[in-house]
Amino acid sequence: MKGLTRIEVLDRRYQGHFTVRDYLTIREEVRGGETVWTLTSVTRDRLKSAPAKVTRLGNRYRIMAAAWRAPIAGVEVHIDNEPWQPATLTDGKGSEHGWVFWTVDWDSPAPGEHTVTSRAIDASGNVQRAPEDPYLAGKKTFWESNGHITRRVRIA
């Protein structure tokens, strides 16, 4: 019989291959005028939202995606240079640990390339950071690069 044969409970964080080698954050900080590099474990509490799909509904469009990493209270979407607008939370609303799916209806966009950016807001009021936020800008690894995600969309 194949399957789980043992469970081991530790009194410290597990230091396996991926947690030691891959799930690390290298951050550049300036302290007292000098550049200092710090190495820490990846945390799991960063808000994340990413525009995933744009579908056409007649002459209108709908942007769809998900947000995760905390109880999500809302998502805002930024299209081109327009102000942030609230998205409609759909499946998963109120879930503490699951993904929350969201949509935004986009009426009659002009032909050409557009940018769509989203940001999540958790139940405590924390907002997903912008990539240029100093906290994120100093990171040199992929795992915690949780700034706003912008997608380019071409409308024919």
C-alpha positions in Angstrom: 0.0 0.0 0.0 1.4 3.4 -1.0 0.7 6.5 0.9 1.4 8.4 4.1 3.4 6.3 6.5 4.5 8.8 9.1 3.8 12.3 10.4 6.5 14.1 12.4 5.6 17.2 14.6 8.5 19.7 15.1 8.9 22.4 17.7 10.6 24.6 15.0 10.2 25.6 11.4 10.9 22.7 9.0 14.2 23.3 7.1 13.7 21.2 4.0 15.1 21.7 0.5 12.6 24.3 -0.7 12.3 26.3 2.6 16.0 26.6 2.9 17.0 27.2 -0.8 14.0 28.8 -2.5 11.5 30.4 -0.1 13.8 33.2 1.0 13.6 36.9 0.6 16.8 38.9 -0.1 16.2 42.5 0.7 18.4 45.6 0.1 18.1 48.1 2.8 20.1 51.3 3.6 21.1 51.7 7.2 23.2 54.6 8.3 24.1 55.4 4.7 25.3 51.9 4.0 23.7 49.2 1.9 22.8 46.1 3.9 21.5 42.8 2.5 19.1 40.8 4.7 18.0 37.3 4.2 14.7 36.1 5.7 12.1 33.4 5.2 9.2 34.2 2.9 6.1 35.1 4.9 2.6 34.0 4.0 0.6 37.2 4.8 1.0 39.3 1.7 -2.2 40.4 -0.1 -2.4 39.5 -3.7 -4.7 40.2 -6.6 -4.1 39.7 -10.3 -6.3 40.6 -13.3 -6.6 37.3 -15.2 -9.1 37.4 -18.0 -11.0 39.9 -20.1 -14.1 38.6 -22.0 -16.3 40.3 -24.5 -20.1 40.5 -23.8 -21.6 42.1 -27.0 -20.0 45.6 -27.2 -18.9 45.5 -23.5 -16.2 43.7 -21.7 -15.8 42.0 -18.3 -12.5 41.7 -16.3 -12.3 38.7 -14.1 -9.7 37.5 -11.6 -9.0 36.5 -8.0 -7.5 37.8 -4.8 -6.0 35.8 -1.9 -3.8 35.6 1.2 -6.2 37.0 3.8 -9.9 37.5 4.4 -10.6 39.8 1.4 -12.9 42.7 2.0 -12.6 44.3 -1.5 -10.7 44.6 -4.7 -10.1 47.8 -6.7 -9.2 48.0 -10.4 -7.4 50.7 -12.2 -7.8 50.9 -16.0 -5.4 53.1 -17.9 -5.2 56.5 -16.2 -8.8 56.3 -14.7 -9.4 56.4 -10.9 -9.5 53.1 -8.9 -12.9 51.6 -9.0 -14.4 48.8 -6.8 -14.7 45.3 -8.2 -17.7 43.0 -7.5 -16.7 40.1 -5.3 -18.3 36.9 -6.4 -17.3 33.3 -5.4 -15.4 32.9 -2.2 -16.6 36.1 -0.6 -16.0 35.9 3.2 -13.6 33.1 2.9 -10.7 33.3 5.4 -8.2 31.2 3.5 -9.6 30.6 0.1 -9.5 32.6 -3.1 -12.0 35.3 -3.7 -13.1 35.8 -7.3 -14.1 39.2 -8.6 -15.3 41.0 -11.8 -15.5 44.5 -13.2 -17.7 45.4 -16.1 -15.9 47.6 -18.7 -18.2 49.5 -21.0 -17.2 50.1 -24.6 -13.4 50.6 -24.3 -11.7 52.3 -27.2 -9.7 50.1 -29.6 -6.0 49.7 -28.8 -3.9 48.7 -25.9 -5.0 49.2 -22.3 -3.6 48.5 -18.9 -5.6 46.8 -16.2 -4.2 46.8 -12.6 -5.8 45.4 -9.5 -5.2 45.7 -5.7 -6.7 43.7 -2.9 -7.9 45.1 0.4 -8.2 42.8 3.4 -10.7 42.8 6.3 -8.3 44.9 8.4 -8.1 47.6 5.8 -4.6 46.7 4.5 -4.1 47.4 0.8 -1.9 45.4 -1.5 1.2 47.5 -2.1 2.4 49.1 -5.3 5.6 47.6 -6.8 7.4 50.9 -6.2 6.6 50.9 -2.5 10.0 50.9 -0.7 9.1 47.7 1.2 8.7 45.8 -2.1 11.2 47.7 -4.2 14.1 46.5 -2.1 13.4 42.8 -2.6 15.5 40.9 -5.1 13.6 37.6 -5.1 10.5 36.4 -6.8 8.5 34.8 -3.9 7.4 37.9 -2.1 7.0 40.3 -5.1 3.4 40.9 -4.3 2.9 44.4 -5.7 0.0 45.4 -7.9 -0.1 43.3 -11.1 -0.7 45.1 -14.4 -1.9 43.3 -17.5 -1.9 44.7 -21.0 -5.1 44.2 -23.0 -5.6 44.8 -26.7 -9.1 45.7 -27.8 -9.7 45.3 -31.6 
